[in-house]
Every structure is written in structure tokens, then in C-alpha cells.
Amino acid sequence: MEIILIENVDNLGRRGDVVNVAGGYARNYLIPKGLAILATPGNLKFVEQQKLKWAKKEAKEKEEAETVAKSIENLEIEIFKKVGEEESLYGSVTSHDIADKLNELGYNIDKKKVSLDHPLKTLGEYTVPIKLHREVIANVKVIVKPEETNE
């Protein structure tokens, strides 16, 4: 099924692209979420008219992402977790934990933007990329420390 993306969709395309996807994916996900519209002649004309507006919006989003990236680039986040033997964590540090810590510090970062390949399961320092925009990635140092216990 041919559709026109009206928002950027990872691993699919950019705003304004005409792409071919499975019918169910288009009808059940992309169109209801407002990410795409059907590729009809009328919608193609609409998209051509919107491209200039979208280009301005894209530039503004990138500029805002660059500003946030500069402010968090040299940030060090400390996350405290309970530790078992051999310094392995009970549970793990996930992208959700990192996003929560950034939100506590006043940065509005969604957990989906934290590019963590695997949850962190040991103590130590890690460099975690935060994908703020398609073209803007900031690296944050995450330090996993043992939680103090009162025994």
C-alpha cells in the first residue's frame, strides 16, 4: 500500500516521502497515529504545499536539539542500584532509568531517545548516546554506583 509520511518514522522514511508498506501496518498503525496518509493525487498535492512548512519546522527542531545537546553533552549522571556479589546489579539500569534521571535534572528526554543497546548490569562508567534528533546525538556519561545499605 502506498502512503505518504507526514512525520519522520525511524527505519521507514522522512516527512513527505512516498513509501510502500504492508496494508495492515498502514491501516492499523501509521494512519491512526497520524504518521501517514494515503497516497492519493489530492494528498500528493497537499504534501507538496506542506514541504516548505515542514522544512522550517525541521530546522527549528534541529536547532532546539542542538541546544539541548550542548547542555547535556558533558553531563554525568549517577544512578544508584542494589548490588549483589561480584558487583553485579539486582536488576539493571535501563533507558527508562536514564531518562527519569535526566527528567529529574530538568531535561525533557523521552526514554525512546536513549540509545541503550543492552541494559547496564554491572557497576561502572558508561557513555550512553541520546538521540535528540535524526542528525543530533549527545553522549551522556552514566555512572552506576552501589546503593548505600544500612545494615
Sequence and secondary structure as in RCSB ss.txt:
>XXXX:A:sequence
MEIILIENVDNLGRRGDVVNVAGGYARNYLIPKGLAILATPGNLKFVEQQKLKWAKKEAKEKEEAETVAKSIENL
EIEIFKKVGEEESLYGSVTSHDIADKLNELGYNIDKKKVSLDHPLKTLGEYTVPIKLHREVIANVKVIVKPEETN
E
>XXXX:A:secstr
 EEEESS BTTTB TT EEE  HHHIIIIITTTTSEEE  HHHHHHHHHHHHHHHHHHHHHHHHHHHHHHHHTT 
EEEEEE B GGGEEEEEE HHHHHHHHHHTT    GGGB  SS EEESEEEEEEEEEETTEEEEEEEEEEE    
 
